[in-house]
Amino acid sequence: MNAKAASPQRRLPVADNPLKTRDDLRTALDQLTGPLRPFYSSGGARLEVGATGASYPAAIAGMEGFSRVLWGLIPLLSGGGKSDLWAAVLDGIRHGTDPGHEEYWGEVQDYDQRLVEMAAFGFALASAPEHIWTPLTAQEQEHLYQWLNQINSHPCYDCNWLFFNVLVNIGFRHIGRPYDAVQLENNLQRMDAFYLGEGWYSDGIDGHCDYYGPFAIHYYSLMYAKLMEHDDPERSRRFKERARLFAAGFIGWFAPDGAALPYGRSLAYRFAQSAFWSAFAYAGVEGIPAGVVKGIVLRNLRWWFSQPIFDAAGVLTVGYTYPNLIMAENYNAPGSPYWALKTFLPLALSAEHPFWSEPELPLPELPAVMVQNPPHLVLVREPDSGHVAAFNSGHLYTNEHTHTSAKYEKFVYSTGFGFSVPRAEWGLAQGAYDSMLALSEGGDNLYRVRRRNRETEIIDNVLRSVWLPWRDVVVRTWVVAGLPWHIRIHRIETGRALDVAEGGFALGQETELVQHLDGLAAAAATPWGTSAIKGLMGYTKAQLISPNANTNLLHPRTVLPTLTASLEPGVHWLASAVYGDPSAEYSARQISASGNILHESPETLLKVDIAKDKIILTTAGEAKIHIPMDHDQMRYNI
């Protein structure tokens, strides 16, 4: 299921790195950091790898780039390795923390991006003081301490950011400098308020459960558990136990080929997706064999290094499987993607550690369906293709981050098809509404989608939500999760005329495309798989939309099977069957079959009936699936 480059790209050495051994991982770090050497500023305190902007000034972006490389270098050094960059990095630290130097990193403000970047220094002081602290003169040490200590005078956002203060203060503690024990303890206790159970954290009160759980809160918790296991044994034990519980569900986010589920924000950090597993090994958490953990990390890195994610100089770009600013966050500066180096934490482990001494193992056998209530997801695995899809009931809360609806409120997210974000606001092609129901006031061509919900619920593999795109439009949605087919049903009560569009999976395309329209159904097949949608009730037209370029995370160009209808004020029912199989082998058969997929559907589903108190799905074999509309009676036997 690898996303393939649309055009030839110079092959970089890291793409040929087998990533089997500890030495291979060390080499990979050199291959990633070596190209950065020409981009350090004259004083060495900034890493300036691009010209695009972020929500903070360019000077701070340069400091960010500098700090993020430390996430790879510090584990390397603490594990006994060497880096040709380190002497220059030390000079950068000297100059960046010196108030008299022109590249001084400056006085920070409340909620400043530089507070984020201090975390890497805290980890370095705690884990490798002989490399970052001891080489400095007394005056240089004082400069570094005073610059970092600003974090104790400025608030961080009430989310994973609180751990930045924790890491800096445990760094101070390890080098014997004064630290803020009260803030340290308060921030650690605040993490307990974010804990939802079953190993899951939300990223703040009423926040989402996304990768900030594994690559931030859990990651820092496990660093704490390792570095403070003798000083704070009970909390360290608790952090490790939560990670053990989390691992049992989070493992389902990974496909056999190393791809991880694209879901949520900050996906430009790419292989940070597997950083949790690196911290899992670093802290010595038990419950999953070391060979399995090793396999998840190394396969994920191999998958990423096979994608066109670098520029011609070998520098990581902002984007996902290709350079792409459309899907980026407002806080993604040119150097931001190097947060991904957090996954290199196993370099801190000795060659004798089980992570390195035991053979790499594949994923264990996992359930075909995994209900994960804290993140509002139902994961479905397709064993033949390796496809993993996460069906989403939606959330009761939202935020102001970029493309929140696309990143958190689609009906399904997929390792094989990714997801798309809007490029502009006019029409279905600019909106790229895959895996969503989009609604427009009749004729105005400006569409709204689900952003927050009034109600959500998951029972078995059926997900229910209630959402209001306008005050006088109430949408009740049921999704019956499954692969390769799933069912979507909507009850729309509207006080205004609407145009509606139901998008299937966005399918990557370049030159080979077989498409087929058959009544109320549309299908497309390319070397990246097959996508289809079939109207079962309420729709009046099927079509294949060509979304704007660079809207999809996995592929620059896509085709999107879509159903549409126009609705007058009143109550309407819509139902569809949606198909997705990203396996190239299956696609080849479908190309020759030229649309026969449209004559299949889940269990050869024939019709949908709406009774007074239930939705009835009837298959060709007269099997009936009953979905009660009363959520208090929702129990399914599917």
C-alpha positions in Angstrom: 0.0 0.0 0.0 3.0 2.4 -0.4 2.1 5.7 -1.9 4.2 6.0 -5.1 5.8 9.1 -6.4 3.9 10.6 -9.4 7.2 11.5 -11.1 10.8 10.4 -10.9 12.8 11.7 -7.9 16.5 11.4 -7.1 16.8 8.3 -4.9 18.5 9.2 -1.6 20.8 6.8 0.3 18.3 6.5 3.2 15.8 4.8 0.9 18.3 1.9 0.4 19.1 1.6 4.1 17.9 -1.9 5.2 17.1 -0.6 8.7 17.7 -4.0 10.4 20.4 -3.2 13.0 21.5 -0.6 15.5 24.2 0.5 13.1 21.7 0.8 10.3 19.6 3.2 12.5 22.8 5.2 13.3 23.5 5.4 9.6 20.0 6.5 8.9 20.4 9.4 11.4 23.6 10.5 9.7 21.7 10.2 6.3 19.0 12.5 7.7 21.1 15.0 9.5 24.1 15.2 7.1 22.3 17.2 4.5 21.5 19.8 7.1 25.0 21.0 7.6 24.9 23.8 4.9 21.7 25.2 6.4 23.0 26.2 9.8 23.4 29.9 10.3 26.8 31.6 10.6 26.6 31.4 14.4 25.2 27.9 14.3 22.1 28.7 16.5 19.5 28.5 13.7 18.7 25.8 11.2 17.2 27.5 8.2 16.0 24.9 5.6 13.3 26.8 3.8 11.5 30.1 3.2 7.9 29.3 4.0 6.3 30.8 7.1 4.5 29.7 10.2 2.6 31.5 13.0 5.9 32.6 14.6 8.7 34.7 13.1 11.5 33.2 11.0 14.1 33.6 13.7 12.0 31.4 16.1 11.5 29.0 13.2 15.2 28.7 12.8 15.6 28.0 16.5 12.9 25.4 16.3 14.7 23.6 13.5 17.9 23.7 15.5 16.3 22.1 18.6 14.4 19.4 16.8 17.6 17.8 15.5 18.5 17.2 19.2 15.7 14.5 19.4 17.9 12.3 17.2 21.4 13.4 18.3 20.9 13.1 22.1 19.9 9.4 22.0 22.8 8.7 19.7 25.3 10.3 22.1 23.8 8.8 25.2 24.0 5.4 23.6 27.7 5.8 22.9 27.6 7.1 19.4 29.2 10.1 17.8 28.0 12.8 15.4 30.1 15.0 13.2 27.5 17.7 13.8 27.9 17.8 17.6 30.7 20.3 17.8 28.8 22.8 15.7 25.6 22.1 17.7 27.4 23.0 20.9 28.6 26.3 19.4 25.0 26.9 18.4 23.9 26.4 22.0 26.6 28.7 23.2 25.6 31.5 20.9 21.8 30.9 21.1 21.8 31.3 24.9 24.2 34.2 25.1 22.2 37.5 25.5 25.2 39.3 23.9 25.3 37.3 20.7 23.4 38.3 17.6 21.8 34.9 17.3 20.5 34.9 20.9 17.3 33.0 21.1 15.7 35.8 23.0 13.3 36.4 25.8 10.3 34.2 25.5 6.6 35.2 25.9 3.6 33.3 27.3 2.6 30.3 25.2 5.8 30.8 23.0 6.9 28.3 20.5 10.3 28.4 22.1 8.8 26.8 25.2 8.0 23.7 23.0 11.6 23.6 21.8 13.1 23.7 25.4 11.9 20.1 26.0 14.7 18.6 23.9 17.2 20.5 26.0 15.6 19.2 29.2 15.8 15.6 28.0 19.5 16.2 27.0 20.4 17.6 30.4 18.8 14.6 32.1 20.1 11.9 29.9 23.4 13.1 28.4 24.8 15.9 30.6 28.3 14.9 29.8 27.7 15.9 26.2 25.6 19.1 26.5 26.5 20.5 30.0 30.0 19.4 31.0 31.7 20.8 27.8 30.4 24.3 28.6 32.3 26.8 30.6 30.7 28.1 33.9 29.5 31.2 32.1 28.0 29.2 29.2 26.3 26.9 31.6 24.7 29.8 33.4 23.5 31.2 30.0 21.9 27.9 29.1 20.3 27.5 32.6 18.9 31.1 32.6 17.5 30.8 29.1 15.8 27.5 29.8 14.6 28.7 33.2 12.3 31.2 31.5 9.8 28.3 31.1 9.1 28.5 34.8 7.9 32.1 34.4 5.7 31.7 31.4 2.6 29.5 31.0 2.2 26.7 28.5 -1.0 25.6 26.9 -3.1 23.3 29.0 -2.4 20.2 27.0 0.7 18.1 26.1 2.7 21.4 26.3 2.8 21.0 30.1 5.3 18.2 29.7 7.8 20.7 28.3 8.1 22.3 31.7 8.4 18.8 33.3 11.3 17.8 31.1 13.2 21.1 31.6 12.8 20.8 35.4 13.9 17.2 35.6 16.9 18.2 33.5 17.7 20.9 36.0 17.3 18.4 38.8 19.7 15.9 37.2 22.4 18.6 36.8 21.9 19.8 40.4 20.5 23.2 39.5 17.5 24.8 41.2 14.2 23.7 39.7 10.6 24.5 40.2 9.3 21.5 42.1 5.8 22.9 42.6 5.3 23.5 38.8 6.8 20.1 38.1 4.4 18.3 40.4 1.3 20.4 39.3 2.0 19.7 35.7 2.4 15.9 36.3 -0.9 15.9 38.3 -2.6 17.8 35.5 -1.8 14.9 33.1 -4.0 12.7 35.2 -6.9 15.0 34.4 -6.3 14.2 30.7 -6.4 10.5 31.2 -9.5 8.8 29.8 -8.8 5.2 30.8 -7.7 2.1 28.8 -4.4 3.8 28.3 -5.8 6.8 26.3 -5.2 10.5 26.9 -7.0 13.4 25.4 -4.8 16.3 24.4 -6.2 18.6 27.1 -9.7 18.7 28.6 -12.2 17.9 25.8 -9.3 17.5 23.4 -8.9 14.9 20.7 -7.3 11.5 21.1 -4.8 11.7 18.2 -1.0 11.2 17.8 -0.4 13.7 20.6 -1.2 10.9 22.9 1.5 8.5 21.6 4.2 10.8 20.3 3.8 13.5 23.0 2.1 12.7 26.3 3.0 9.0 26.4 6.4 9.6 24.9 7.3 12.2 27.6 5.7 10.0 30.3 7.9 7.1 29.4 11.0 9.4 29.3 10.0 10.5 32.8 9.5 6.8 33.9 13.0 6.0 32.7 14.8 9.0 34.0 12.9 9.3 37.4 12.2 5.6 38.1 14.3 5.7 41.3 13.2 9.2 42.5 9.5 8.8 41.7 8.9 5.1 41.4 5.1 5.0 41.9 4.4 7.6 39.2 6.9 5.9 36.9 5.1 2.6 37.4 1.8 4.2 36.7 3.0 5.8 33.4 4.4 2.5 32.3 1.2 0.7 33.1 -0.8 3.2 31.1 1.5 2.8 28.2 1.1 -1.0 28.4 -2.7 -0.6 28.2 -2.4 1.9 25.4 -0.1 -0.3 23.3 -2.7 -3.0 23.1 -5.0 -0.7 21.1 -2.6 1.6 19.4 -0.9 -1.4 17.7 -4.1 -1.6 15.6 -3.2 1.8 14.0 -0.4 0.1 12.0 -0.6 -1.9 8.8 1.6 -4.9 8.1 3.7 -3.0 5.6 4.7 -0.3 8.1 2.1 2.3 7.2 0.3 4.0 10.1 -3.1 5.4 10.2 -3.3 9.0 8.9 -5.6 10.7 11.3 -5.6 14.1 13.1 -3.3 17.0 13.1 0.5 17.4 12.9 0.9 14.6 10.4 3.9 16.5 8.9 5.8 14.9 11.7 5.5 11.7 9.7 7.6 8.9 11.3 7.0 10.3 14.8 3.9 8.1 14.4 6.0 5.2 15.7 7.9 7.3 18.4 5.7 5.8 21.1 7.1 2.4 20.4 10.6 3.7 20.7 9.8 5.2 24.1 8.0 1.9 25.0 11.4 0.1 24.5 13.4 2.9 26.1 11.4 2.7 29.4 11.4 -1.1 29.5 7.6 -1.5 29.3 6.5 -5.1 29.2 3.5 -6.7 27.6 4.5 -6.8 23.9 7.6 -8.7 22.8 10.6 -6.7 22.0 10.8 -8.1 18.5 7.2 -6.9 17.7 8.0 -3.4 19.0 11.2 -3.4 17.0 9.3 -4.4 13.9 6.7 -1.7 14.2 9.4 1.0 14.5 11.7 -0.2 11.7 8.9 -1.1 9.2 7.4 2.4 9.8 10.8 4.0 9.1 11.3 1.9 5.9 7.8 2.8 4.7 8.5 6.5 5.2 11.9 6.4 3.6 10.4 4.9 0.5 8.2 8.0 0.0 9.2 11.2 -1.8 9.3 13.3 1.4 12.7 14.9 0.8 13.7 17.8 -1.4 16.6 17.6 -3.8 19.1 18.4 -1.1 17.9 15.6 1.1 16.0 17.8 3.5 12.6 16.8 4.9 9.7 18.8 3.6 6.4 19.9 5.1 3.7 17.5 3.9 2.8 13.8 4.3 3.9 11.3 1.6 4.9 14.2 -0.7 5.7 17.9 -0.1 2.3 19.6 0.6 1.6 22.9 2.3 -2.2 22.5 1.8 -2.5 19.9 4.6 0.0 21.6 6.9 -0.7 23.3 10.2 -0.3 27.0 11.0 2.6 26.0 13.2 4.5 24.0 10.6 7.7 25.9 9.8 10.4 24.5 7.4 12.3 22.8 10.2 9.2 21.4 12.0 9.2 17.9 10.4 12.4 17.1 12.3 10.3 16.4 15.3 10.1 13.0 13.6 13.6 12.3 14.9 12.0 11.4 18.3 11.6 7.9 16.8 15.4 7.5 17.0 15.2 7.0 20.7 16.3 3.3 20.5 19.8 4.6 19.7 20.1 5.2 23.4 19.7 1.5 24.0 22.8 -0.7 24.2 23.4 -3.4 21.6 22.5 -6.0 24.2 19.1 -4.6 24.9 16.3 -6.9 23.7 15.1 -4.3 21.2 18.4 -4.9 19.3 19.3 -8.4 20.3 16.0 -10.0 19.5 14.9 -10.6 15.9 12.4 -8.4 14.2 8.8 -9.8 14.3 5.7 -9.1 12.3 2.5 -7.7 13.8 0.7 -10.3 15.9 -2.7 -11.5 14.8 -5.1 -8.7 15.7 -8.9 -8.7 15.8 -10.7 -7.8 12.6 -12.7 -5.2 14.5 -11.4 -3.2 17.4 -13.7 -0.8 19.2 -11.7 2.1 20.7 -14.2 4.3 22.6 -11.8 7.0 24.0 -10.8 8.1 20.5 -14.3 7.5 19.1 -13.1 5.0 16.6 -13.8 1.5 15.3 -10.8 -0.1 13.6 -11.4 -2.6 10.9 -8.6 -4.7 9.4 -8.7 -6.4 6.0 -6.2 -9.3 6.2 -5.7 -9.9 2.5 -4.7 -6.4 1.5 -3.4 -5.2 4.9 -5.8 -2.3 4.8 -6.6 -0.6 8.1 -9.6 1.7 8.3 -10.7 3.7 11.3 -14.4 4.5 11.4 -15.2 7.6 13.4 -18.3 8.5 15.4 -17.2 12.2 15.6 -16.7 14.4 18.6 -18.7 16.7 20.9 -16.0 19.4 20.8 -13.9 21.1 18.2 -10.9 23.5 18.0 -9.5 26.2 15.7 -6.6 24.2 14.2 -6.3 24.0 10.4 -8.7 21.6 8.6 -10.2 20.3 11.9 -13.3 18.9 10.1 -11.2 17.0 7.6 -8.7 15.7 10.2 -11.2 14.7 12.9 -14.7 14.4 11.6 -14.7 12.2 8.5 -16.7 9.0 8.7 -13.6 6.9 8.0 -9.8 7.2 7.8 -7.6 4.8 5.9 -4.0 3.6 5.7 -4.6 2.8 2.0 -6.5 5.9 0.9 -5.5 8.5 3.4 -7.8 11.4 3.6 -8.2 14.7 1.8 -8.4 18.4 2.9 -10.2 21.2 1.2 -8.1 23.5 -1.1 -10.8 26.2 -1.4 -14.5 26.7 -0.7 -16.2 26.5 -4.1 -17.8 23.2 -5.1 -17.1 19.6 -4.7 -13.7 19.6 -6.6 -12.2 22.3 -4.4 -13.7 20.8 -1.2 -12.4 17.3 -1.9 -15.1 15.8 0.4 -14.0 12.2 0.7 -15.6 10.0 3.4 -18.0 12.9 4.3 -21.5 14.1 3.7 -21.3 17.6 2.4 -24.3 19.9 2.4 -24.9 23.2 0.5 -27.8 25.6 0.5 -29.7 24.8 -2.7 -27.6 26.1 -5.6 -25.0 28.2 -3.8 -22.2 25.6 -4.2 -20.6 26.4 -0.8 -20.6 23.2 1.3 -20.6 22.5 5.0 -19.5 19.2 6.6 -19.6 17.7 10.1 -17.4 19.7 12.5 -18.9 18.9 15.9 -21.7 16.7 17.1 -24.5 17.0 19.6 -24.5 13.2 20.2 -22.2 10.3 19.4 -22.3 6.6 20.3 -20.6 3.4 19.3 -22.2 0.0 19.7 -20.3 -2.9 18.3 -19.4 -1.9 14.7 -22.2 0.7 14.3 -21.4 4.4 14.9 -24.2 6.9 15.5 -23.9 10.7 15.5 -26.2 13.8 15.5 -24.9 17.0 14.0 -26.3 20.4 12.9 -24.7 22.0 9.9 -27.2 24.8 10.3 -29.6 25.6 13.2 -32.5 24.3 11.2 -30.8 21.3 9.7 -30.4 18.1 11.9 -28.5 15.2 10.5 -28.6 11.8 12.2 -26.0 9.5 10.9 -25.4 5.7 11.2 -22.3 4.1 9.8 -22.0 0.3 9.8 -18.2 -0.3 9.8 -16.7 -2.9 7.6 -14.2 -3.7 4.8 -14.1 -3.7 1.9 -17.7 -2.4 2.1 -19.4 -0.2 4.7 -22.8 1.3 5.0 -23.8 4.9 5.7 -27.3 6.0 6.5 -28.5 9.6 7.2 -31.8 11.1 8.3 -31.9 14.7 7.4 -34.5 17.1 8.8 -34.1 20.4 7.0 -35.8 23.7 7.1 -34.1 24.8 3.9 -33.5 23.5 0.4 -30.2 21.6 0.3 -27.8 20.0 -2.2 -26.0 17.0 -0.7 -22.9 15.0 -1.7 -21.7 11.7 -0.2 -18.0 11.0 -0.9 -16.4 7.6 -1.0 -12.7 6.9 -0.7 -10.4 9.3 -2.7 -8.3 7.0 -5.0 -4.9 8.0 -6.2 -4.5 8.3 -10.0 -1.9 9.3 -12.5 -2.2 8.0 -16.0 -4.1 4.7 -15.6 -7.7 5.1 -14.7 -10.7 2.8 -15.4 -14.0 4.4 -14.5 -17.5 3.2 -14.6 -20.9 4.8 -13.9 -24.0 2.5 -13.6 -27.2 4.2 -12.5 -26.8 5.3 -8.9 -23.3 3.9 -8.6 -19.8 5.0 -9.5 -16.5 3.1 -9.5 -12.8 3.8 -10.3 -9.8 1.6 -10.5 -6.1 2.6 -10.8 -2.8 0.9 -9.8 -3.5 2.2 -6.3 -6.7 0.2 -5.8 -10.4 0.4 -6.3 -13.0 2.8 -4.9 -16.7 2.7 -5.5 -20.0 4.0 -4.0 -23.5 2.7 -4.6 -26.7 4.6 -3.7 -29.3 2.6 -1.8 -31.8 5.3 -0.9 -32.5 9.0 -1.5 -29.7 9.8 -4.0 -30.4 10.9 -7.6 -27.0 10.9 -9.3 -23.6 9.1 -9.1 -20.5 10.8 -10.5 -16.7 10.7 -10.3 -15.3 14.0 -9.0 -11.7 15.0 -9.8 -10.6 16.9 -6.7 -8.1 19.7 -6.9 -4.5 18.6 -6.9 -2.6 18.1 -3.7 -5.7 17.8 -1.5 -5.1 14.1 -0.6 -2.4 13.1 1.9 -1.2 10.1 0.0 -1.6 11.1 -3.6 -1.3 14.5 -5.4 -4.0 13.5 -7.9 -7.2 11.6 -7.0 -10.6 10.5 -8.3 -13.6 10.5 -5.9 -16.8 8.4 -6.4 -19.6 10.6 -5.2 -23.4 10.5 -4.8 -25.5 13.6 -5.0 -29.1 14.7 -4.4 -31.2 17.9 -4.0 -33.5 18.0 -1.0 -36.5 20.3 -0.3 -37.4 21.3 3.2 -38.7 18.3 5.2 -37.4 14.9 6.3 -35.2 12.8 4.0 -33.4 9.5 4.3 -30.1 8.8 2.4 -28.3 5.4 2.4 -25.2 4.2 0.5 -22.8 1.4 0.3 -19.1 2.5 0.1 -16.3 0.2 -1.2 -12.5 0.6 -0.9 -9.7 -1.9 -1.6 -6.2 -0.3 -1.9 -4.5 -3.5 -3.1 -2.9 -3.2 -6.5 -3.5 -6.9 -7.2 -7.3 -6.5 -6.8 -7.3 -3.3 -8.8 -5.8 -5.1 -11.7 -8.7 -7.6 -11.8 -11.2 -4.7 -11.5 -9.6 -2.8 -14.4 -10.2 -5.8 -16.6 -13.7 -6.4 -15.1 -14.6 -2.7 -16.0 -17.0 -1.9 -13.3 -18.3 -5.3 -12.2 -17.6 -4.1 -8.6 -20.9 -2.2 -8.8 -22.9 -5.4 -8.9 -21.4 -6.4 -5.6 -22.1 -5.0 -2.2 -21.7 -6.0 1.5 -23.3 -9.5 1.7 -24.9 -8.6 -1.6 -27.0 -6.0 0.2 -30.2 -5.3 -1.7 -32.2 -2.7 0.1 -32.7 -0.4 3.1 -36.1 0.0 4.7 -37.1 2.6 7.3 -39.7 1.4 9.8 -41.2 3.4 12.6 -38.5 2.6 15.1 -35.7 0.9 13.2 -33.6 0.8 10.0 -33.7 -2.6 8.3 -30.9 -3.7 6.0 -31.9 -6.8 3.9 -29.5 -9.0 2.0 -30.1 -11.3 -1.0 -30.2 -14.2 1.4 -33.1 -12.5 3.3 -30.8 -11.9 6.2 -31.9 -8.8 8.0 -29.9 -6.3 10.1 -32.0 -4.2 12.4 -30.7 -0.8 13.7 -33.0 0.7 16.3 -33.4 4.5 15.9 -33.9 5.0 19.7 -30.3 5.3 20.9 -31.3 4.0 24.4 -32.2 0.7 22.7 -29.2 0.5 20.4 -27.9 -3.0 20.5 -26.8 -4.7 17.3 -26.5 -8.2 16.1 -24.5 -7.8 12.9 
